[in-house]
């Protein structure tokens, strides 16, 4: 029978990429010289001999081998819990795999390995790199407190139970591209010296990254949080990216890094608490209530094509962010936000009037771009669209002064969009006289000017005459003897007839 098995053995060995076990054509386990069989098919005496030659820090090659709990325990006992280069690719752990406290002095690979029971690397130490690419975990998988000096790779791995990475530390990059977590995923206190990449990862239940830290990028591009993602007090040295991510709910609390939610989809509640951060929400769809709170230095980079059912922006800087692309501006609530401002003082312009004195008011970045006061990132909206945008956002702000400035901006944009017809003339007169009814100081100034002009006109038309005397006053008496006496008729008292004459002296000509 053995000659008949030779072709099958050769095919199995060729497919596996290493000399496969001779004990069975279905066993892909790597052989342990000098025996042509894998460690699982060695008899007790043969296994004792090869393990005795191993020693602490020795190279371990169990690729494709079925590893039971007893075999693993004897292996760790023979090496004193210290392995050198460890190769467990395509291995099948039929019993609990307990590597707690084990030291891997060389690279450790578990690519395509299957863990049918518990897989525990609690407090394990990896002095170089570790890889679990496309590994399968039927139960819990724990790397809580593990230390990895180099890179960690978990691409396209699948964890059917809970995955515990709390307080794990990776000196360099770690990748979970396309990894699926069917149970709870806990990364609280997770620390990475380089980038932590979760691109395309799928979290079937809740995923927690509280107090996680990365020296580079924390990348969750196109990740799926079916049970919600909790990134509270997460710190990313370079940036936090959730671009294209889908989440049932999302809670993010971070500082000192850009945050990208471009194209993200959040079905439930979204809560962002950011400090000294730039936030990008372009193309995001927020179906549930969303709150973005700035704890100092929060700058909104983009809201282009944002579709939010109810979004509150609290203490955010919108001075450079265009709002014309927001799909539902009336769904925004702007509390304590900073906006751009008009230039102050006298400015010369190529339109009428050529000289204009600007008073400070809050404006949208879109108006600044349209007027040419700021560099244009794209084609700014026309004044008609800006007028409508100001009207819709006027109801969104909680500050009366900002609301008044937005009302002024709406009228100003309507005036500029009306052309040079009757509407433009009426609105221009309204603007000139009282600032659309919102600049009462201007109206008071015009009234004061009109009153001063009226007073000056009256004064000029009714000036004093030196030769005229007030009517009803008698001329002054003169005591000179040279004055002529002219009789002046005086009405007689009632009941008396006749007129008495009083002599009046006149100065001779």
C-alpha positions in Angstrom: 0.0 0.0 0.0 2.8 2.4 0.7 3.9 2.7 -3.0 0.3 3.5 -3.9 0.4 6.4 -1.4 3.6 8.0 -2.8 1.9 10.2 -5.5 -0.7 11.5 -3.0 2.1 12.3 -0.5 4.1 14.1 -3.1 1.0 16.2 -4.1 0.2 17.0 -0.5 3.8 18.1 0.2 4.0 20.2 -2.9 0.7 21.9 -2.1 1.7 22.6 1.5 5.1 24.0 0.6 6.9 21.9 3.2 7.6 18.1 3.6 4.3 16.8 4.8 3.6 14.0 7.3 3.9 10.4 6.0 1.4 9.0 8.5 -1.7 9.9 6.5 -2.4 11.5 3.1 -4.8 13.8 4.8 -2.2 15.2 7.3 -0.4 18.3 6.1 1.7 18.5 9.2 5.4 19.3 8.7 7.8 16.4 9.4 10.1 16.5 12.4 13.5 15.0 11.4 14.8 12.5 11.6 11.2 11.1 11.4 9.0 11.4 8.3 6.0 12.3 10.4 4.6 15.4 12.1 4.8 15.9 15.9 1.2 14.8 16.3 2.0 11.4 14.8 5.2 10.7 16.7 5.0 8.0 19.4 5.8 9.1 23.0 9.4 8.0 22.8 10.1 9.8 19.5 8.3 13.0 20.8 10.4 13.0 24.0 13.6 12.7 21.9 12.8 15.6 19.6 11.5 17.8 22.4 14.6 17.0 24.5 16.8 18.3 21.6 14.7 21.5 21.4 15.6 23.5 24.6 14.7 27.1 25.5 14.8 29.5 22.6 14.8 26.8 20.1 13.1 27.0 16.7 9.6 25.5 16.6 8.0 24.4 13.4 4.5 22.9 13.7 3.1 24.0 10.4 -0.1 22.2 9.4 0.1 20.1 12.6 -2.9 19.2 14.7 -1.9 20.4 18.2 -3.7 19.1 21.2 -3.6 20.4 24.7 -1.0 17.8 25.8 1.3 18.4 22.9 1.3 22.1 23.5 1.9 21.7 27.2 4.9 19.4 26.6 6.3 21.8 24.0 6.1 24.8 26.3 7.6 22.8 29.2 10.5 21.6 27.0 11.3 25.2 26.0 10.8 26.7 29.4 8.1 28.9 27.9 10.6 30.6 25.7 10.4 29.9 21.9 12.7 31.1 19.2 11.5 31.3 15.7 7.9 29.9 15.9 6.0 28.7 12.9 2.4 27.6 13.4 1.0 28.3 10.0 -2.0 26.2 9.1 -1.8 24.5 12.4 -5.0 23.3 14.1 -5.3 23.7 17.9 -7.8 21.1 18.9 -7.5 21.9 22.6 -7.2 25.2 24.5 -4.1 27.1 23.3 -2.7 28.7 26.4 0.4 30.8 25.6 0.0 33.0 28.7 3.4 34.5 29.7 5.2 32.8 26.8 8.2 34.6 25.3 8.7 34.4 21.5 12.3 35.4 21.0 12.0 35.3 17.2 9.2 35.9 14.6 6.0 34.1 15.4 3.6 33.2 12.6 0.1 31.7 13.0 -1.1 32.4 9.5 -4.2 30.3 8.5 -4.1 28.6 11.9 -7.4 27.3 13.4 -8.1 27.5 17.1 -11.0 25.3 18.0 -11.0 26.2 21.7 -9.7 29.1 23.7 -6.7 31.0 22.3 -5.0 32.9 25.1 -1.8 34.9 24.6 -2.4 36.8 27.9 0.8 38.7 28.9 2.8 37.0 26.1 6.0 38.6 24.9 7.0 38.9 21.2 10.5 40.3 20.8 10.0 40.6 17.0 7.0 40.4 14.7 3.8 38.3 15.0 1.3 37.4 12.3 -2.2 35.8 12.6 -3.1 36.4 8.9 -6.4 34.7 8.1 -6.4 32.8 11.4 -9.7 31.4 12.7 -10.8 31.5 16.3 -13.8 29.5 17.2 -13.9 30.7 20.8 -12.4 33.6 22.8 -9.2 35.1 21.6 -7.1 37.1 24.1 -4.0 39.1 23.8 -4.7 41.1 26.9 -1.5 42.7 28.2 0.6 41.2 25.4 3.8 43.0 24.3 4.9 42.9 20.7 8.1 44.8 19.9 7.6 44.7 16.1 4.7 44.5 13.7 1.4 42.7 14.2 -0.7 41.4 11.4 -4.2 40.1 11.8 -5.5 40.7 8.3 -8.7 38.8 7.4 -8.7 36.9 10.7 -12.0 35.7 12.1 -12.9 35.7 15.8 -16.2 33.9 16.5 -16.0 34.8 20.2 -14.9 37.8 22.1 -11.5 39.4 21.2 -9.6 40.9 24.0 -6.7 43.3 23.3 -7.0 45.4 26.4 -3.6 46.9 27.5 -1.8 45.2 24.6 1.2 47.1 23.2 2.7 47.0 19.7 6.0 48.7 19.1 5.4 49.3 15.4 2.4 49.0 13.1 -0.5 46.6 13.6 -3.1 45.7 10.9 -6.6 44.2 11.1 -7.5 44.7 7.4 -10.8 42.8 6.7 -10.8 41.2 10.1 -14.2 40.0 11.4 -15.1 40.2 15.1 -18.3 38.2 15.7 -18.2 38.8 19.5 -17.3 41.8 21.6 -14.0 43.5 20.6 -12.2 45.2 23.5 -9.2 47.4 22.8 -9.2 49.5 25.9 -5.8 50.8 26.7 -4.5 49.4 23.4 -1.2 51.1 22.5 0.5 51.1 19.1 3.8 52.8 18.3 3.0 53.2 14.6 -0.2 52.9 12.6 -3.2 50.9 13.7 -5.1 49.9 10.5 -8.7 48.5 10.7 -9.6 49.1 7.1 -12.6 47.0 6.2 -12.8 45.4 9.6 -16.3 44.2 10.7 -17.4 44.4 14.3 -20.6 42.4 14.7 -21.1 43.5 18.3 -19.9 46.5 20.3 -16.3 47.5 19.8 -14.5 49.5 22.5 -11.3 51.6 22.0 -11.3 53.6 25.2 -8.0 55.2 26.0 -6.4 53.5 23.0 -3.3 55.3 21.6 -1.5 55.2 18.3 1.7 56.9 17.4 0.6 57.2 13.7 -2.8 56.8 12.0 -5.8 55.1 13.5 -7.5 54.0 10.4 -11.0 52.6 10.3 -11.8 53.2 6.7 -14.8 51.3 5.4 -15.1 49.5 8.8 -18.5 48.2 9.9 -19.6 48.8 13.5 -22.9 46.7 13.7 -23.1 47.0 17.5 -21.6 50.5 17.8 -18.1 51.9 18.1 -16.8 53.6 21.3 -13.6 55.5 20.7 -13.6 57.5 23.9 -10.4 59.3 24.9 -8.6 57.7 21.9 -5.4 59.4 20.9 -3.9 59.2 17.4 -0.5 60.7 16.8 -1.2 61.4 13.1 -4.9 61.2 12.3 -8.1 59.4 13.0 -9.9 58.2 9.9 -13.4 56.8 9.8 -13.9 57.6 6.1 -16.6 55.3 4.6 -17.3 53.6 7.9 -20.8 52.3 8.7 -22.0 52.3 12.3 -25.1 51.7 14.2 -23.8 54.2 16.7 -20.6 56.0 17.2 -18.9 57.8 20.1 -15.6 59.5 19.5 -13.6 61.5 22.0 -10.1 62.6 20.8 -7.7 65.5 20.6 -4.8 67.0 18.7 -5.4 65.2 15.4 -7.5 65.5 12.3 -10.7 63.4 12.2 -12.0 62.2 8.9 -15.6 61.0 8.7 -15.9 61.6 5.0 -18.6 59.3 3.5 -19.4 57.7 6.9 -22.9 56.3 7.5 -24.2 56.4 11.1 -27.7 55.0 11.6 -28.1 55.9 15.2 -26.6 58.4 17.6 -23.3 60.1 16.7 -21.3 61.9 19.5 -18.0 63.6 18.7 -16.1 65.4 21.4 -13.0 67.0 19.9 -10.2 69.3 21.0 -7.6 70.9 18.8 -8.8 68.9 15.8 -9.9 69.4 12.2 -13.1 67.6 11.3 -14.1 66.5 7.8 -17.8 65.4 7.3 -18.1 65.6 3.6 -20.5 63.1 2.0 -21.4 61.8 5.5 -25.0 60.5 6.1 -26.2 60.9 9.7 -29.6 59.3 10.1 -29.8 59.7 13.9 -29.2 62.6 16.2 -25.6 63.9 16.0 -23.7 66.2 18.3 -20.3 67.6 17.6 -18.8 69.4 20.6 -15.6 71.4 20.5 -13.5 71.5 23.7 -11.2 74.1 22.3 -9.7 74.5 18.8 -12.3 72.5 16.8 -12.2 73.5 13.1 -14.7 72.1 10.6 -12.9 71.5 7.3 -15.8 70.4 5.1 -19.5 69.8 5.2 -20.0 69.3 1.5 -22.9 67.0 0.6 -23.5 66.3 4.3 -26.9 64.7 4.9 -27.8 65.0 8.5 -31.3 64.5 10.1 -30.3 66.6 13.2 -26.8 67.8 13.7 -25.7 70.1 16.5 -22.4 71.9 16.2 -21.2 73.3 19.5 -18.3 75.7 19.8 -16.9 74.8 16.3 -14.9 77.1 14.0 -16.8 77.5 10.7 -14.8 80.5 9.5 -13.3 78.6 6.5 -16.0 75.9 6.0 -18.4 76.2 3.1 -22.1 75.5 4.1 -23.6 75.8 0.6 -23.1 72.0 0.0 -25.1 70.9 3.1 -28.1 69.0 1.9 -30.4 70.0 4.8 -29.2 73.3 6.4 -32.4 73.6 8.4 -31.4 70.5 10.3 -28.3 72.2 11.7 -28.1 73.7 15.1 -25.2 76.1 15.6 -24.3 76.9 19.2 -21.4 79.2 20.0 -19.8 78.7 16.6 -17.2 81.1 15.1 -17.9 82.4 11.6 -15.9 84.5 9.2 -16.2 88.3 9.3 -16.3 91.2 6.8 -13.3 93.4 6.4 -13.2 96.5 8.6 -12.6 100.1 7.8 -12.5 101.9 4.4 -12.1 99.8 1.2 -11.8 100.9 -2.4 -13.7 98.9 -4.9 -14.3 98.9 -8.6 -18.1 99.1 -8.1 -20.5 101.9 -7.0 -19.9 103.3 -4.5 -16.1 103.3 -5.1 -15.3 103.9 -1.5 -17.1 101.9 1.2 -16.9 101.9 5.0 -17.4 98.3 6.3 -18.9 97.6 9.6 -18.1 94.2 11.2 -20.6 91.4 10.8 -20.5 87.7 10.8 -20.6 86.1 7.3 -20.4 82.6 5.8 -17.2 81.5 4.3 -19.2 81.1 1.0 -19.8 84.9 0.9 -16.2 85.6 1.5 -15.2 83.3 -1.3 -17.8 84.9 -3.7 -16.7 88.4 -2.9 -13.0 87.4 -3.4 -12.0 88.1 0.2 -10.7 84.6 0.6 -9.1 82.0 -1.8 -11.7 80.0 -3.7 -11.6 76.2 -3.0 -14.3 75.7 -5.7 -17.0 77.5 -7.5 -18.8 79.6 -4.9 -22.6 79.8 -5.0 -24.4 82.7 -6.6 -25.9 85.5 -4.4 -29.4 84.1 -4.9 -28.4 80.8 -3.3 -26.5 82.5 -0.6 -29.6 84.6 0.3 -31.6 81.4 0.8 -28.8 79.8 2.8 -28.6 82.8 5.1 -32.4 82.6 5.7 -32.3 78.9 6.5 -29.3 79.2 8.8 -30.7 82.2 10.6 -33.0 79.9 12.4 -30.2 77.5 13.3 -28.0 79.9 15.4 -28.7 80.5 19.1 -27.0 83.9 19.2 -29.2 86.9 18.5 -26.4 89.0 17.1 -25.4 86.2 14.7 -29.0 85.7 13.6 -29.3 89.5 12.9 -26.0 89.4 10.9 -27.4 86.4 8.9 -30.6 88.3 8.3 -28.6 91.3 7.0 -26.6 88.9 4.8 -29.7 87.5 3.3 -31.0 90.9 2.4 -27.6 91.9 1.1 -27.3 88.9 -1.1 -30.9 89.4 -2.3 -30.1 93.0 -3.3 -26.9 91.9 -5.2 -28.8 89.2 -7.0 -31.7 91.5 -8.1 -29.8 93.3 -10.8 -30.0 97.1 -11.3 -33.8 97.4 -11.5 -36.5 98.7 -9.3 -36.0 96.0 -6.7 -32.3 96.8 -6.5 -33.0 100.5 -6.1 -35.6 99.9 -3.3 -33.3 97.5 -1.5 -30.3 99.8 -1.9 -32.3 102.7 -0.4 -33.4 100.4 2.4 -29.8 99.4 3.0 -28.6 103.0 2.9 -31.2 104.4 5.2 -31.4 101.8 8.0 -29.4 98.8 7.0 -32.5 96.7 6.1 -34.0 97.7 9.5 -31.2 96.0 11.3 -28.8 99.0 11.7 -30.8 101.5 13.7 -27.7 103.5 14.4 -27.6 104.3 10.7 -31.2 105.5 10.8 -30.5 107.6 13.9 -27.5 109.1 12.1 -29.7 110.1 9.1 -32.3 111.6 11.4 -29.6 113.6 13.3 -28.2 114.8 10.0 -31.7 115.8 8.7 -32.4 117.7 12.0 -29.1 119.5 11.7 -29.7 120.5 8.1 -33.2 121.8 9.0 -31.9 123.9 11.9 -29.2 125.4 9.7 -31.8 126.2 7.0 -34.0 127.9 9.5 -31.2 129.9 11.0 -30.1 131.1 7.6 -33.6 132.1 6.5 -34.6 134.0 9.8 -31.4 135.9 10.6 -31.7 139.1 13.0 -32.3 142.7 11.4 -30.5 145.6 13.2 -33.0 148.4 12.0 -36.2 146.7 13.1 -37.8 146.8 16.6 -40.1 144.4 18.2 -43.8 145.3 17.6 -45.8 146.7 20.5 -42.8 148.3 22.3 -42.9 152.2 22.5 -40.0 154.1 21.2 -37.5 155.2 23.9 -38.2 158.5 25.5 -35.8 161.3 24.8 -35.2 164.1 27.4 -33.6 166.5 24.9 -35.4 169.9 24.7 -34.7 170.1 21.0 -37.1 167.2 20.3 -40.4 168.3 18.6 -43.7 167.5 20.1 -46.1 165.6 17.9 -49.5 164.8 19.2 -50.2 161.1 19.4 -53.8 160.0 19.6 -54.6 157.9 22.7 -57.9 156.1 23.0 -60.1 157.6 25.7 -61.4 155.7 28.6 -64.7 153.9 28.2 -67.5 156.3 28.9 -65.6 159.3 27.9 -65.7 161.1 24.6 -62.9 162.8 22.8 -59.2 161.9 22.3 -56.5 163.3 24.5 -53.3 164.2 22.9 -49.9 163.5 24.4 -47.0 165.6 23.2 -44.1 163.6 21.8 -40.7 165.1 21.2 -38.9 164.4 17.9 -35.3 165.1 17.2 -35.0 167.8 14.6 -33.8 166.5 11.2 
